[in-house]
Amino acid sequence: MAIELTDSNFEELVLKSDKPVLVDFWAEWCGPCRMVAPIVSEISTEYEGKAIVGKLDVDSNPEVATKFGIRNIPTILFFKDGEVADKQVGAVPKSVLASKIDSLL
């Protein structure tokens, strides 16, 4: 299960993580976000113990979304060692996200 990320826990769970982190920036009203949600959920199960997978609701957590310049959702950022290592905007197949995580492991 993907972890719920917020403005208050983002630094601790993402930026200070010793594992690669996938962050799904989404909103309740976003259709493509709902298409990506089950894929993100599957990835969180498959990569458990190897990578962190989290979801951040941009409406409830504008601080982090603004900091990383999130203008379109879904946007998925991939972090390694506290830095953005890769980015994916829009709904894509699971294989695209999995290969991006694999390259960070």
DRENKOL-679949 format. One record per residue (C-alpha): residue number from 0; x, y, z. Coordinates in nm, 3 decimals, padded with zeros to 5 digits. Each point is the difference from the previous one (the first is absolute). Layout:
BEGIN
(r NUM,(X,Y,Z))
...
This chain:
BEGIN
(r 0,(00.000,00.000,00.000))
(r 1,(00.133,00.343,-00.094))
(r 2,(00.067,00.231,00.293))
(r 3,(-00.191,00.325,00.031))
(r 4,(00.243,00.288,-00.026))
(r 5,(-00.070,00.348,00.136))
(r 6,(00.171,00.336,00.023))
(r 7,(00.102,-00.092,00.356))
(r 8,(00.141,-00.353,-00.055))
(r 9,(00.150,00.045,-00.350))
(r 10,(00.352,00.091,00.109))
(r 11,(00.024,-00.289,00.248))
(r 12,(-00.150,-00.270,-00.227))
(r 13,(00.132,00.110,-00.341))
(r 14,(00.300,00.230,00.022))
(r 15,(00.167,-00.192,00.285))
(r 16,(-00.079,-00.347,-00.136))
(r 17,(00.291,-00.237,-00.060))
(r 18,(-00.206,-00.175,-00.271))
(r 19,(-00.126,00.132,-00.335))
(r 20,(-00.340,00.167,00.034))
(r 21,(-00.286,00.026,-00.250))
(r 22,(-00.237,00.289,00.078))
(r 23,(-00.335,00.015,-00.179))
(r 24,(-00.133,00.359,00.001))
(r 25,(-00.378,-00.028,-00.049))
(r 26,(-00.342,00.149,00.082))
(r 27,(-00.344,-00.150,00.064))
(r 28,(-00.158,00.176,-00.303))
(r 29,(00.269,-00.111,-00.249))
(r 30,(-00.114,-00.275,-00.241))
(r 31,(00.348,-00.107,-00.121))
(r 32,(00.109,-00.015,00.367))
(r 33,(-00.268,-00.264,00.062))
(r 34,(00.138,-00.198,-00.297))
(r 35,(00.352,00.006,00.149))
(r 36,(-00.109,-00.078,00.359))
(r 37,(-00.030,-00.383,-00.038))
(r 38,(00.338,-00.011,-00.177))
(r 39,(00.166,00.196,00.281))
(r 40,(-00.164,-00.233,00.250))
(r 41,(00.134,-00.310,-00.181))
(r 42,(00.349,00.149,-00.016))
(r 43,(-00.008,00.076,00.373))
(r 44,(-00.069,-00.369,00.069))
(r 45,(00.256,-00.133,-00.248))
(r 46,(00.280,00.229,00.117))
(r 47,(-00.069,-00.031,00.372))
(r 48,(00.329,00.000,00.188))
(r 49,(00.191,00.125,-00.307))
(r 50,(-00.162,00.339,-00.063))
(r 51,(-00.246,00.235,00.168))
(r 52,(-00.322,00.082,-00.186))
(r 53,(-00.210,00.295,00.112))
(r 54,(-00.293,00.211,-00.113))
(r 55,(-00.033,00.374,00.062))
(r 56,(-00.337,00.174,-00.044))
(r 57,(00.092,00.337,-00.157))
(r 58,(-00.321,00.167,00.122))
(r 59,(00.068,-00.088,00.365))
(r 60,(00.378,00.052,-00.021))
(r 61,(00.074,00.303,-00.219))
(r 62,(00.337,00.072,00.164))
(r 63,(00.184,-00.306,-00.137))
(r 64,(-00.178,00.018,-00.337))
(r 65,(00.108,00.364,-00.039))
(r 66,(00.357,-00.071,00.112))
(r 67,(00.042,-00.258,-00.278))
(r 68,(-00.187,00.204,-00.263))
(r 69,(-00.283,-00.246,-00.047))
(r 70,(-00.234,00.159,-00.257))
(r 71,(-00.155,-00.306,-00.165))
(r 72,(-00.128,-00.312,00.169))
(r 73,(00.054,-00.282,00.019))
(r 74,(00.370,00.075,00.032))
(r 75,(00.225,-00.268,00.142))
(r 76,(00.338,00.101,00.136))
(r 77,(00.273,-00.251,00.074))
(r 78,(00.240,00.090,00.282))
(r 79,(00.338,-00.145,00.083))
(r 80,(00.215,00.130,00.287))
(r 81,(-00.243,00.289,00.058))
(r 82,(00.022,00.129,-00.358))
(r 83,(-00.240,-00.026,-00.294))
(r 84,(00.155,-00.266,-00.223))
(r 85,(-00.279,-00.041,-00.256))
(r 86,(-00.348,00.127,-00.088))
(r 87,(-00.308,-00.127,-00.180))
(r 88,(-00.297,00.220,-00.088))
(r 89,(-00.332,-00.154,-00.098))
(r 90,(-00.140,-00.350,00.006))
(r 91,(00.242,-00.266,-00.126))
(r 92,(00.018,-00.382,00.003))
(r 93,(00.135,-00.174,00.309))
(r 94,(00.311,-00.114,-00.190))
(r 95,(00.113,00.363,-00.043))
(r 96,(-00.018,00.071,00.373))
(r 97,(00.158,-00.334,00.092))
(r 98,(00.298,00.058,-00.230))
(r 99,(00.056,00.346,00.149))
(r 100,(00.008,-00.149,00.352))
(r 101,(00.223,-00.285,-00.114))
(r 102,(00.256,00.249,-00.133))
(r 103,(00.024,00.151,00.352))
(r 104,(00.042,-00.326,00.190))
